Amino acid sequence: MYTIPPYDEPTLIQQVAEGNETAFRKLVHQYADVLGSHIYRITHDREQSKEIVQDVFLKIWQTRESLIAVRNFRTYLYVVSRNQALNAIRSVIRERIRRKKWEQSIFTEAVDEDEKTREQQLTLIDKAISALPAQQQKAWLLSRREGLRYKDIAKQMNLSPETVKKYIQYASLAITRYIETHTGIILIGLMLQFH
């Protein structure tokens, strides 16, 4: 078997172009580390750099016949590797953009669905409130929507704080039952505190 001189690059390139696998291994051995460092400066990712080095040498082997026209192999290698690295970076960026768009669309759909559900629940609560007797309705709205305390509501409605408390309890119970009857949701009563 023919032995390749250690630094006879033109001969080495010629033999790789002719399909000599031993010459190709020698070429890989001679340039892989230098090329890996060069690519790492572009990608800042060790794993990606290793993959790109493999891809570059695979591409060189697959198009080895074209090496005959190469005058400066080191320059050729750096140009091919830079292009491969930039393509890999672009691919990663495109994938991140696709993933982000997908995540945003899922989030938007969830928010839209939550908003739609919340609007339906609030509409149902409003219907339940409008079905209350006038005094209960007024006491409940002053308490839950305006945040007034029992004694302030009592003063405003000309009632005792105990009566206000009872009105609000009756109203909350009636609203909860209305919602349970119309939706089958038992825990919805918790929303009444925040409406």
TORLUM-325951 format. One record per atom (N, C-alpha, C): residue in one letter; x, y, z. Coordinates in steps of 0.02 Angstrom, whole numbers, plus 32768, in hexadecimal, padded with zeros to 4 digits. Layout:
% TORLUM-325951
aXYZ...
***
This chain:
% TORLUM-325951
m802B7FC48000m800080008000m802C803E8000y801880717FDCy803E80AF7FD4y803880D88014t807080F2802Et8071811C806At806F81658054i8046818C8077i803E81D28066i807181FA808Dp80978225806Cp80C782508091p80A0827D80C1p80B9828A80FEp809382AD8131p807B82F3811Ey80A1831A80F9y808C835F80ECy8088836E80A1d8081833D8079d807C83498030d80328352801Fe8019838F802Ee7FD2839D8026e7FB983947FDFp7FDA83AD7FACp7FC183A47F68p7FB8835A7F56t7FE883307F6Bt7FE282E87F5Dt7FA782CB7F83l7FA282DF7FC2l7F6B82C87FECl7F2782D97FCEi7F2083177FB8i7EE1832E7F99i7ED483077F59q7F0782FD7F31q7F0182D87EF2q7EE882917F00q7F0482717F33q7EF0822C7F43q7EA9822A7F5Fv7E95825B7F87v7E50825E7F9Fv7E2182657F64a7E3382917F34a7E0A829C7EF8a7E02825B7ED0e7E3382307ED4e7E3181F07EB0e7E0D81BA7ED8g7DF781CB7F15g7DD0819B7F3Dg7DF981727F6Fn7E3581877F7En7E6081647FADn7E4981727FF4e7E2D813F8015e7E1181488058e7E488155808Ct7E8181368084t7EB9814280B3t7ECE818B80B0a7ED281A68074a7EE481EC806Ca7EAF8219808Bf7E7082058084f7E3A822C80A2f7E3E822C80EEr7E4C81F1810Cr7E5481ED8155r7E8D821A816Ck7EC3821A8146k7EFD82458156k7EE8828F8153l7EC182A18121l7EA982E68119l7E7D82FA8155v7E5082CD8167v7E2482DA81A1v7E4F82E281DFh7E7E82B481EAh7EA982B78225h7ED182F98227q7EE8830E81EEq7F11834A81E9q7EE9838A81F7y7EA8838D81E5y7E8283CB81E8y7E4883CD821Aa7E3383948234a7DF68392825Da7DF983C0829Ad7E2F83BF82C0d7E3383E982FCd7E34843382ECv7E5C844582BAv7E60848C82A6v7E1C84A4828Dl7DFD84798265l7DBC848B824Al7D8884908282g7D8A846382B2g7D5C846582EBg7D6284A68312s7D9F84BD831Ds7DAA84FD8340s7D8F85378317h7D9B853582D6h7D82856A82A9h7D35856D82ABi7D15853482A8i7CCC853282A8i7CB0854682ECy7CD285328321y7CBB85458364y7CBA8591836Dr7CE985B38350r7CE985FD8354r7CAC861B8331i7C8F85F68304i7C52860E82E1i7C1385FA8307t7C1185BC831Et7BD385A2833Ct7BCF85AA8388h7C0885AA83A9h7C0A85AC83F3h7BE685708412d7BE6853883EEd7BC584FB8405d7BF084BF83F3r7C0C849E8425r7C3C84678418r7C1B842D83F2e7BE184178408e7BBF83DF83E7e7BAF83F0839Eq7B94842B8394q7B8484408350q7BC384448325s7BFA845C8343s7C398461831Fs7C51841C8308k7C4C83EA8334k7C6183A68322k7C37838C82E8e7BF5839882ECe7BC9838282B6e7BDB83A38274i7BE983E38277i7BFA8408823Ai7C3B83EF821Cv7C6D83E18247v7CAD83C5822Ev7C9F83848208q7C7683598226q7C65831A8204q7C42832681C2d7C12835681C3d7BED83668186d7C1B8381814Fv7C4B83AB8164v7C7A83C88133v7CA383928113f7CBF8365813Cf7CE98330811Ff7CC082FF80F6l7C8282F3810Bl7C5582C880E3l7C4982E9809Fk7C3D832980A0k7C31834E8061k7C6F834C8034i7CA983548053i7CE88351802Di7CF0830C800Dw7CE182D88034w7CE882948018w7CB682887FE0q7C7982A07FE9q7C4582957FB6q7C5482BB7F76t7C7682F37F7Bt7C86831B7F3Ft7CD2831B7F32r7CF382E47F45r7D3C82E07F42r7D5A82ED7EFDe7D3582DB7EC9e7D5082E57E85e7D5D832F7E77s7D36835B7E97s7D3F83A37E8Bs7D7D83C07EAEl7D9D83987ED9l7DD983B07EFCl7E1383BC7ECCi7E12839D7E92i7E4883A67E61i7E4E83EF7E4Ea7E1684137E4Ca7E17845A7E38a7E2B84897E72v7E31846F7EAFv7E4084997EE9v7E8A84A87EEBr7E9C84E87EEFr7EE284FD7EF0r7EFC85067F38n7ED1851E7F65n7EE585287FAAn7EB285047FD6f7EC484C87FECf7E94849E8010f7E7F84BD8052r7EAD84DB8076r7E9C84F980B7r7E66852F80AFt7E6E855A807Et7E3D858F8071t7DFB8570805Dy7DFE853E8031y7DC2851B801By7D9E84FC8057l7DC484DC8083l7DA884BC80BEl7D8584EF80ECy7DA5852880F6y7D87855C8121y7D4885798102v7D47858280C1v7D0C859D80A0v7CD2856B80A5v7CE0852C8096v7CAD84F8809Av7C9284F280E2s7CC084F28113s7CAB84EA8159s7C8485278171r7C9A8563815Dr7C75859F8171r7C2E859D8155n7C27858C8116n7BE4858780F8n7BBA8552811Aq7BD88519812Aq7BB484E4814Dq7B9E84FB8192a7BCB851F81B5a7BBB853881F9a7B82856B81F5l7B86859981C5l7B5185CB81BEl7B0E85AB81ACn7B1085788182n7AD285548171n7AB5853281AFa7AE1851481D8a7ACA84F38215a7AAC85258245i7ACC855F824Ci7AB285948278i7A6E85AC8260r7A6A85B7821Fr7A2985CD8202r79F385998210s7A0585598208s79D685248214s79BE8523825Dv79EC852D828Bv79DA853082D3v79AD856C82E0i79BD85A582C2i799485E182CBi794E85D682AFr794B85BA8273r790985AC8255r78E0857D8281e7901854A829De78DE851B82C9e78C5853D8308r78EF85698324r78DA858E8360r789F85BB8351i78A185DC8317i786A86088303i782A85DF82FAr783085A582D8r77F6857A82CFr77DA85638312r7807854F833Fr77F185378381r77CF857083A7k77ED85AB83A4k77D085E483C8k778B85F683ADk778485F6836Ak77438604834Ck771085D08361w772585918362w76F9855B8376w76E3856583BFe7714857383EBe7704857E8432e76D585B9843Aq76E285EF8414q76B7862A8418q7670861A8400s766B85F283CBs762985E283B1s760385B783E4i762685888403i7606855E8437i75F0858A8471f761D85B78487f760D85E484BFf75D2861184ADt75D4862D8470t759E865A845At755B86358459e755C85F8843Ee751F85D0843Ce750585C38483a753485B384B0a752085A584F6a750485E48517v7525861D850Bv750D865C8528v74C9866E850Bd74C3866784C9d7483867684A9d744C864A84C5e745B860984CDe742A85DA84E7e741985EC8530d744D85FC8558d74418610859Dd7418865085A0e7428867F8575e740386BF8574e73BA86B38560k73B18689852Fk736D86798518k734586578550t736586278572t7345860485A9t7335863585E2r7365866085F1r735B86918627r732286C08616e731F86D785D7e72E8870385C2e72A486E085CAq72A286A085B7q7264867B85BEq725086748608q728286688632q72748661867Aq725C86A48697l727C86DA8683l7268871C869Dl7222872F8685t7212871D8647t71CF872A862Et719C87038656l71AC86C58665l717F869B868El717686B886D4i71AD86D086F1i71A986F08733i717D872E8730d7187875686FCd715D879386F4d7113878086EFk7103874B86CCk70BD873586C7k70A3871F870Ba70CE86FB8730a70BA86E48773a70AE872087A1i70D88753879Ci70D0878F87C5i709087B487B4s708287B98774s704587DD875Fs700587B88774a700B87788783a6FD087518799a6FC3875887E5l6FF187798808l6FE987818851l6FB387B58862p6F9587AF889Dp6F6887E488B5p6F91882588BCa6F71885D88B3a6F92889E88AFa6FC188AD88EAq6FAB88A18928q6FD588B18962q701288848966q700988448958q704188158959q707488288923q7058883888E8q7082884C88B0q70AD888988C2k708E88BB88DDk70B188F988EFk70E688EB8924a70D588C68959a710588B6898Ea7140888E8973w7131885D8949w71668832892Dw7195885B8901l717A888688D5l71A388AE88A9l71CE88E088D0l71B188FF8904l71D9892D892Cl721289098950s720688CC8964s723988A58987s726E888A8956r725888678924r7287884388F8r72A7886F88C2r7281889C88A6r729D88C48870r72BB89068886e729F892388BBe72B9896288D3e72E5895A8910g72E4891E892Dg7310890F8965g72FE893089A7l72BF894389AFl72AA896489EDl72A189308A25r72AC89468A62r72A1891A8A9Cr7257891B8AB0y724488E98AD8y71FD88E28AECy71E289228B0Bk720989418B38k71EF897D8B5Bk71E689B78B2Bd721289BD8AF7d720B89F28AC6d71CE89E68A99i71C489A78A87i718989968A5Ei714A89A28A87a714C898F8AC6a711189988AF2a70FF89E28AF6k71318A0C8AFDk71258A548B01k71068A6E8AC0q71228A578A88q710A8A6E8A46q70C48A558A36m70B48A188A4Dm707289FA8A3Em70408A058A76n70568A248AAAn702A8A318AE3n701189F08B02l704189C18B0Cl7032897F8B29l706389718B62s7057893B8B86s708889278BBAs70BF88FF8B98p70FC88FF8BB4p713288D78B98p7121888C8B95e70FA88738BC5e70E5882D8BC5e70B8881D8B8At708C884B8B7At705F88428B41t708788428B00v70B7886F8AFBv70E388728AC0v710888308AB8k712388178AF0k714887D88AEFk711B87A08AD6k70DD879D8AEEk70AE87698AD8k709D87708A8Ey709187AE8A77y708387BA8A30y70BC87A08A04i70F987B08A18i7133879B89F1i713A874F89F2q712E872F8A2Aq713086E68A2Dq70FB86C78A00y70BE86E08A05y708886C689DAy709886D18990a70B3870C8980a70C3871C893Ba70FA86ED8921s712F86E38949s716586B68934s714C86708929l712186588955l71048616894Fl70D98611890Fa70B186448903a7086864488C7a70AF86468887i70E4866E8887i710F8672884Bi7131862F883Ft714B86118874t716D85D0886Et713D859B8853r71018599886Dr70D085688855r70BE8574880By70B685B487F9y70A685C687B4y70DC85AB8785i711A85B78798i715285A2876Ei71568556876Be714E853587A4e715084EB87A6e711984CF8779t70DE84ED877Ct70A684D68754t70B484DE8709h70D5851486F6h70E1852386AFh712285068693t714F84F086BEt718E84D686A4t71A1849286C1g7189848286FCg719F8445871Cg71E2844D873Fi71FD848A8740i723D84978762i722F84A987AAi7249848287D7i723B848C881Ei726A84BE883El72A984C1882Al72DA84EC884Al72DA85338830i72AF85428801i72AE858587E3i729F85BB8816g728285AA884Eg727285DA8883g72AF86028898l72EA85E58890l7327860988A3l733086488879m73188647883Bm73208681880Fm72F886BD8829l72C586B0884El729986E58866l72C087178891q72F5870188B0q731C872D88DBq7342876188B0f735187518872f737D877C884Af735987A08812h731A87938808h72F487B387D1h72E787FC87E1
***
